[in-house]
Amino acid sequence: MIEIRRDTFWAIPFAYSLLMYVLATIALLVFLYGFYRRFRLWRSGRKVNIQWADVKANASYFVDMAIKQQKIKRDRLYGFMHRFTSYGFVILFIGTCLVVVDYDLGIPILQGSFYLVYEAVLDVFGVLFLIGLFIAMIVRARRTRNRLKHGWADQLFLWLFAAIGIGGYLLEGIRIAETGISYGHWSIVGYGVSKLLQGVPAFGVAWYPVWWISHAILAFGLIAVIPYTKLFHMLLAPINLLFQPVKRTGKISLPYNLEELTEEKRFTVAGVQGVKHISDFTSWQLLSTDACTECGRCDSLCPANLSGKPLAPRSIVTKIRDYMVPDRKITSFITPEELQSCTTCGACVEACPVSINHIDLILSMRRGLIQERIIEQEAEHALMKLDEQYNVWGKAWSERDQWSRGLDIPLLENDKGNDDKKGA
């Protein structure tokens, strides 16, 4: 009876397998350092404890946004692209973890019928992964979506993912072609590739270790760079969706509610309620900026941005992320004009697929402008008039009725001699 199991290091010399573990260790250390580097910056913000009631309330929202990807589906083509790549990536990652469990932890799970289903499922989701990548490449090549950035790194990541996916099928095809295993057809794509590669010297057993270590280098390189690039959103977007309190569009966070404070606390609650430095943000607000995918949906719906104002919500988020140094002043990288252009309509928050609250970030920094006495002159004058005369025009109380003179409008007055006196 044929034994059905995974031969993880088939045709791999000991030196190559040892090199793989060395590369894996280096990649993991680089990844962990990058994560710690950002974690330390998030911790520099004001501490906010996780509210488990929020996590429970967010569960259904998490399913809708992270799994069903409801907001991303609004762009039909890009919705298919992102679901194919994300679902494919997650399944392939789980498959890799199962290999670690099977070989490195010594728990034999990749054998028998389970292994056959495992091979078939990974091959199908690998195809979806590659289809999604090619859709993204075509969309970016045609430049039909103005909201997208088209930097060299964006193209490089797509080709890196594609190379890893194609490399996996290549290795699988060589292995099936050389071993001639009877159950090779369960690897649907790999079996087809094996037929194409038969008799090709460059894809024989002699070259297999070279292709194998090349595939490993690409995969570990990808893992290492994740915390240093926007790929970090793959890890942080689900965290942000699950742990950040979800607010209805249009709901604005206030630093405190005066009606709920006692007379004594109204004078002691002060401190820094506005954001003047990076460390004045909460830790969760700082983390949310690293979850940004730079998709540009917020910019494409922002009325201030569309009307030519200096505000771009995506730029606000990425500037906070890129200039995240605890003592750095906000005004050193974000202008007052950008912050004052926001109408707080909430279009950016509604559009964001990873639940970043741009309005909370902007209003927090606006309060910082007021504390720094950096505010648009007209707005400053309006606030001063409101404080002095209780109206934004600065009209004296004695002149409040001047507008009605000559219009024969009844005027109610408190007169001792005449309770109901009419006047112009």
Buried (B, 14 or more C-beta within 10 A) or exposed (E): EEEBEBEEEBBBEEEBBEBBEEBBEEBEEBBEEBBEEBBEBBEBBBEEEEEEEEBEEBEEBBEEBBBEBBBBBEBEEBBBBBBBBBBBBBBBEEBEEBBEEBBEEEEEBBBEEEBBEBBBBBBBBBBBBBBBBBBBBEBBEEEEBEBBEEEEEBBEBBEBBBBBBBBBBBBBBBBBBBBEBEEBBBBBBBBBBBEEBBEEEEBBEEEBBEBBBBBBBBBBBBBBBBBBEBBBBBBBBBBBBBBBBBBEEEEEEEEEEEEEEEEEEEEEEEEBBBBBBBBBBBBBBBBBBBBBBBBBBBBBBBBBBEEEBBBBBBBBBBBBBEBBBBEBBBBEEBEBEBBBBBEBBBBBBBBBBBBBBBBBBBBBBBBBBBBBEBBBEEBEEBEEBEEEBEEBEEBEEEEEEEEEEEEEEEEEEEEEEEEEEEEE
